[in-house]
Amino acid sequence: MASVTLPTIRFLQQPTSQAWVEQAIASLNVVLLDHSHCERKAAGVALNLLFRYPAQSKLVHLLTTVAQEELMHFEQVNQWLERRGIALGPLPAPPYGSGLSAQVRRCEPERLLDSLLICGLIEARSHERLGLLAAYCPDSNLAKFYQSLVASEARHYGVYWTLADTYFERSTVAQRLEELAQVESRLLAALRPEPRMHS
């Protein structure tokens, strides 16, 4: 499989390995099922944040749009599952998301900052990996679908980091983002390889 050079995302400390790409392409049905679960969870996270912080009007406005888009993507991925005859069922998730969530501090305002930055990191990794799937997927129609999602994933991680900059000093955001990005990188390095969006 020839290597494709994609733009790097400066917030991610390590790029996705070629080994992940090869495994994902070899198990596209599993990746699609996992992708469905990821879109559903992403919508739920956005909704949970706007319910938790209803007084933050900019957050509520922006995350309402994010939640709507994530649900639309959930439906679109489910349509791909139907086309390929894949039942929408349970799938054990790798400990990536729970490992990042464990970094969220429990007291405010740190809890809000950490939640926003972790969501941004997850969306940034999704953006990177959707770009890789678009570049390497042998099914041209599915590759076009992945490509159609790349811009919205970039917009989503931009929303989370814009909100972090809105509510916190930039130096505080930068320092904590560096810490959490290190954790994200270590988590991916430590995970047993699986055909998942985040493994």
Contacts in CASP RR format, 6 or more apart in sequence:
PFRMAT RR
TARGET T0000
AUTHOR 0000-0000-0000
METHOD contacts of the structure
MODEL  1
MASVTLPTIRFLQQPTSQAWVEQAIASLNVVLLDHSHCERKAAGVALNLL
FRYPAQSKLVHLLTTVAQEELMHFEQVNQWLERRGIALGPLPAPPYGSGL
SAQVRRCEPERLLDSLLICGLIEARSHERLGLLAAYCPDSNLAKFYQSLV
ASEARHYGVYWTLADTYFERSTVAQRLEELAQVESRLLAALRPEPRMHS
1 18 0 8 1.000
1 21 0 8 1.000
1 22 0 8 1.000
1 25 0 8 1.000
1 136 0 8 1.000
3 18 0 8 1.000
4 132 0 8 1.000
4 135 0 8 1.000
4 136 0 8 1.000
6 128 0 8 1.000
6 131 0 8 1.000
6 132 0 8 1.000
6 135 0 8 1.000
8 15 0 8 1.000
9 124 0 8 1.000
9 127 0 8 1.000
9 128 0 8 1.000
11 120 0 8 1.000
11 121 0 8 1.000
11 124 0 8 1.000
11 157 0 8 1.000
11 161 0 8 1.000
11 177 0 8 1.000
11 181 0 8 1.000
12 121 0 8 1.000
12 124 0 8 1.000
12 125 0 8 1.000
12 128 0 8 1.000
12 181 0 8 1.000
12 184 0 8 1.000
12 185 0 8 1.000
13 181 0 8 1.000
13 182 0 8 1.000
13 184 0 8 1.000
13 185 0 8 1.000
14 185 0 8 1.000
14 188 0 8 1.000
14 189 0 8 1.000
15 128 0 8 1.000
16 125 0 8 1.000
16 128 0 8 1.000
16 129 0 8 1.000
16 132 0 8 1.000
16 188 0 8 1.000
19 193 0 8 1.000
20 129 0 8 1.000
20 132 0 8 1.000
20 193 0 8 1.000
20 199 0 8 1.000
21 132 0 8 1.000
21 133 0 8 1.000
21 136 0 8 1.000
23 193 0 8 1.000
23 194 0 8 1.000
23 195 0 8 1.000
24 31 0 8 1.000
24 129 0 8 1.000
24 132 0 8 1.000
24 133 0 8 1.000
24 195 0 8 1.000
25 133 0 8 1.000
25 136 0 8 1.000
25 137 0 8 1.000
25 138 0 8 1.000
26 195 0 8 1.000
27 195 0 8 1.000
28 137 0 8 1.000
28 139 0 8 1.000
28 142 0 8 1.000
29 84 0 8 1.000
29 86 0 8 1.000
30 91 0 8 1.000
30 195 0 8 1.000
30 196 0 8 1.000
31 133 0 8 1.000
31 195 0 8 1.000
31 196 0 8 1.000
31 197 0 8 1.000
32 77 0 8 1.000
32 80 0 8 1.000
32 81 0 8 1.000
32 84 0 8 1.000
32 86 0 8 1.000
33 81 0 8 1.000
33 86 0 8 1.000
33 88 0 8 1.000
33 89 0 8 1.000
33 91 0 8 1.000
34 91 0 8 1.000
34 93 0 8 1.000
34 195 0 8 1.000
34 196 0 8 1.000
34 197 0 8 1.000
35 77 0 8 1.000
35 197 0 8 1.000
36 74 0 8 1.000
36 77 0 8 1.000
36 78 0 8 1.000
36 81 0 8 1.000
36 88 0 8 1.000
37 91 0 8 1.000
37 93 0 8 1.000
38 126 0 8 1.000
38 197 0 8 1.000
38 198 0 8 1.000
39 70 0 8 1.000
39 71 0 8 1.000
39 73 0 8 1.000
39 74 0 8 1.000
39 77 0 8 1.000
40 70 0 8 1.000
40 71 0 8 1.000
40 74 0 8 1.000
42 66 0 8 1.000
42 70 0 8 1.000
42 122 0 8 1.000
42 123 0 8 1.000
42 126 0 8 1.000
42 156 0 8 1.000
43 67 0 8 1.000
43 70 0 8 1.000
43 71 0 8 1.000
43 74 0 8 1.000
44 67 0 8 1.000
44 70 0 8 1.000
45 119 0 8 1.000
46 63 0 8 1.000
46 64 0 8 1.000
46 66 0 8 1.000
46 67 0 8 1.000
46 70 0 8 1.000
46 119 0 8 1.000
47 63 0 8 1.000
47 67 0 8 1.000
49 59 0 8 1.000
49 63 0 8 1.000
49 115 0 8 1.000
49 116 0 8 1.000
49 119 0 8 1.000
50 59 0 8 1.000
50 60 0 8 1.000
50 63 0 8 1.000
50 64 0 8 1.000
50 67 0 8 1.000
53 59 0 8 1.000
53 60 0 8 1.000
53 112 0 8 1.000
54 60 0 8 1.000
56 167 0 8 1.000
58 163 0 8 1.000
58 166 0 8 1.000
59 163 0 8 1.000
59 166 0 8 1.000
59 167 0 8 1.000
62 159 0 8 1.000
62 162 0 8 1.000
62 163 0 8 1.000
63 159 0 8 1.000
63 163 0 8 1.000
65 159 0 8 1.000
66 156 0 8 1.000
66 159 0 8 1.000
69 152 0 8 1.000
69 156 0 8 1.000
70 156 0 8 1.000
73 149 0 8 1.000
73 152 0 8 1.000
76 145 0 8 1.000
78 88 0 8 1.000
80 142 0 8 1.000
80 145 0 8 1.000
81 87 0 8 1.000
81 88 0 8 1.000
93 196 0 8 1.000
94 191 0 8 1.000
94 192 0 8 1.000
94 194 0 8 1.000
94 196 0 8 1.000
94 198 0 8 1.000
94 199 0 8 1.000
95 187 0 8 1.000
95 191 0 8 1.000
96 187 0 8 1.000
96 188 0 8 1.000
96 191 0 8 1.000
96 196 0 8 1.000
96 198 0 8 1.000
96 199 0 8 1.000
97 122 0 8 1.000
97 187 0 8 1.000
97 198 0 8 1.000
99 183 0 8 1.000
99 187 0 8 1.000
100 118 0 8 1.000
100 121 0 8 1.000
100 122 0 8 1.000
100 180 0 8 1.000
100 183 0 8 1.000
100 184 0 8 1.000
100 187 0 8 1.000
101 118 0 8 1.000
103 114 0 8 1.000
103 118 0 8 1.000
103 180 0 8 1.000
103 183 0 8 1.000
104 111 0 8 1.000
104 114 0 8 1.000
104 115 0 8 1.000
104 118 0 8 1.000
105 111 0 8 1.000
105 114 0 8 1.000
109 167 0 8 1.000
109 168 0 8 1.000
112 167 0 8 1.000
113 164 0 8 1.000
113 167 0 8 1.000
113 168 0 8 1.000
113 172 0 8 1.000
113 173 0 8 1.000
113 176 0 8 1.000
114 176 0 8 1.000
114 180 0 8 1.000
116 160 0 8 1.000
116 161 0 8 1.000
116 163 0 8 1.000
116 164 0 8 1.000
116 167 0 8 1.000
117 160 0 8 1.000
117 161 0 8 1.000
117 164 0 8 1.000
117 173 0 8 1.000
117 176 0 8 1.000
117 177 0 8 1.000
117 180 0 8 1.000
118 180 0 8 1.000
119 157 0 8 1.000
119 160 0 8 1.000
120 156 0 8 1.000
120 157 0 8 1.000
120 158 0 8 1.000
120 160 0 8 1.000
120 161 0 8 1.000
121 157 0 8 1.000
121 177 0 8 1.000
121 180 0 8 1.000
121 181 0 8 1.000
121 184 0 8 1.000
122 198 0 8 1.000
123 153 0 8 1.000
123 156 0 8 1.000
123 157 0 8 1.000
123 158 0 8 1.000
123 160 0 8 1.000
124 153 0 8 1.000
124 157 0 8 1.000
125 184 0 8 1.000
125 188 0 8 1.000
125 198 0 8 1.000
126 153 0 8 1.000
126 156 0 8 1.000
126 197 0 8 1.000
126 198 0 8 1.000
127 150 0 8 1.000
127 153 0 8 1.000
127 154 0 8 1.000
127 156 0 8 1.000
127 157 0 8 1.000
129 197 0 8 1.000
129 198 0 8 1.000
130 146 0 8 1.000
130 147 0 8 1.000
130 149 0 8 1.000
130 150 0 8 1.000
130 153 0 8 1.000
131 146 0 8 1.000
131 147 0 8 1.000
131 150 0 8 1.000
133 143 0 8 1.000
133 146 0 8 1.000
134 143 0 8 1.000
134 144 0 8 1.000
134 146 0 8 1.000
134 147 0 8 1.000
134 150 0 8 1.000
135 143 0 8 1.000
136 143 0 8 1.000
137 143 0 8 1.000
137 146 0 8 1.000
161 173 0 8 1.000
161 177 0 8 1.000
164 173 0 8 1.000
164 177 0 8 1.000
165 173 0 8 1.000
188 198 0 8 1.000
188 199 0 8 1.000
191 199 0 8 1.000
192 199 0 8 1.000
193 199 0 8 1.000
END
